[in-house]
Structures are given as C-alpha cells and as structure tokens.
Amino acid sequence: MKKTVKSRLIAIHKDKILVLRKVGSPLRYTLPGGVKKKKETESETLIREVSEEIKLKLSQSQLSFYLSHIKKGKMGNMVKNYFLVQMKSKAIKVKEKYKFEEALWLEWKEALPFMDKMDRMAVRSYFKSIGRKTSKTNGYKVPPRLAM
C-alpha cells in the first residue's frame, strides 16, 4: 500500500491565513506546501515546496510543527504534516501560475468553505485552540498534535 506524505504551511497574521487560490472554477483555496521527496524531512519539504509555489523564503527556525493528519484510503494512506508560522500579511507573488491564480491573506472563517477537508480541519483546530495555555516546550499557545 502506497503512503504519500505532504507538508502544509499555516501562515498566520492575527485572524488571517495565507491561502493559494487554485486556477479554474469552482473557487478553491489550498495551503502552501506539497509532496515529500525520499530523502527530505517534512520541514525541508515544506521549505522547498513553498519557495517553488510562491515568493516566500522560510527557514527551519521560523517553523513550528503543529499536527499530523492521517487519511486512510483504498489507494493508500496520506499523511499531511502542518507547520505554523506567524508573519505579517504582506503581498506575496505566485510562481506556479499554471496551478495558482494568487496568494491571499483571508479571514480564516472566510477561507474554510473553499478548502479541502484536511486543511479545513487543521486551520479550524488551530483557531479554536488559541485560548489554551502556552506550552512550556515550544512557547506557542497551541501544543503540537499528532494524528487527529
């Protein structure tokens, strides 16, 4: 059974998230990121994929692991690893114009209906969890999670 591993970026500025608007219709948004290559770590995948898709350079020190979500299917399992980064909501240009029309900073609730189920779950989980106590291990308000 095949296993696909993806890394996704949840870039946050206050109550906004960075999304990529997919080419075509209906209206669809996705989080930046992509598929892991054999000898990459999950965070290396994210850094490479983000720099291929949009004009945004990330470093390991900026990223904080948030959660992994495993989806079991007939064709194999898919693991999506989500990483958080706090940043200013500046304009970001798209590099892969054949896949994405634009990069947008949207209110998270506005973007949710147009995202895939796994991305929607990760974003909603983050914003619903903001009120929790600060984790001693990583300094973020939301503790990392596994396999939701």
N, C-alpha and C positions, 0 to 999 in steps of 0.2 A: 504494500500500500504506500502510495506516494505521500510525502509530507512537504508542504510548502510553508516557508517561514517568511513573514513580511514584517517590516518595521514601519511605524507611522508616527508622525510628529503632531503633537497637540501644542501648538504655539498659542500662547495666551497673552492678552493685554486687557486687564480688568475683566469685563464680561464678554469680550470678543475673542474669537478664534480665527486663525488663518485657515482658509479653505481654498481649494482649487476648483474652479468651475469647469466641468468637463465639456468638451466640444459636442455640439448637437443638441437634440431635444429628446426627451423632456429634460427640464432643468435638473442637473445632478451636481452635487459637490462631493469632494473627497478630501481627505487629509493628505499632506505631502508624505511621500515615502514609497517603498517598493519592495521587491523580492530580494532575499538574501542570496549572495553567491557562496559557493562552497567554503572558501577559506576566510570568510568575513565573520566578524562578530555582529550582533544585532545592531549595536550603535554605529559601527562602521558602515553597515548597510544604509542606515538612516542618513548619515552624513553624505555618503556618495549619492544616494537617490535624490535627496533634497537639492544638492548642487547641480544635478542633471536636469531636474524639473523646473527649478526657479532660481533666480539670482539671490541666493541666501547661503552664506558660508557659516557652518556650525562647527563647534569644537566639542570634544568629549566632555570637557569641564562644564559646558552650558547645559548639557542634557541630564535629566533625572528620569530614571526608569519609573514608569507608573504602573502598568499592568500588562499581563499577557492574557489573551483570549484564545481558546482552542475551539475550533469548529470541526466536528467530525462529519464526513460526507462519504458518499458512495465511491467517489473518485480519489479519496484520500483525506488526510487531515490538513487543516490550515491553522497556523499559529500566527496571530498578529500581536506584535510587541509594541506597546505605546510608550512614548517618551514625552516628557513635559519640558517646555522651555518658556520662560517669561521674557517678553520683549516688547518694545514699542511698536505700535501699529503703523509702521511706515509702508509706503508703496513698494511693492515687490513685483519685479517683472517675471513673466513666464518665459522659459527657454524652450520647452517642448510644446510649441504652439499647435502641433498636429493632435495633441491629446487634451490640452487645456486652453480655454479661452482667456482666463485671467485668474490672478490671485487676489482674493478679497479678505478683508477683515470684517466679519459679520458678528452680530449678537448671536451667542451660541444657540438660543432658542429659535432664532430665525433660520439657522442653517440645518438644524436637526431633521426636519421632514424630507430634506433632499439628499441625505447621506445614506450610505448603506448601513445595515443593521448593526454590524460590529463597531463601526466608527461612531454611530449614534450612541450605542451603549457606553463606550469609553468616555465620550465627551459629557454625556449626561451624568455618568458616575463621578467624574471629576467635579463638576459644578455643584452637584448635590452634596458632595463630601467636604466642601470648603470649610464648613463650620467645625470640623473635627479639630482636636488638639494637635499641636505641632509635634511631629515625630522627632524623637531625640536622635535617630540615626542619620537622617538626611536633611533636617531643617525645614522640610516642606510641610505645609499644613495637612497634606493628604498622604497617608502611608502607602508605600508600594503594595500592589496586589498581584496575586497570581491566579490564573485560570478561572476567570469569572464566567 
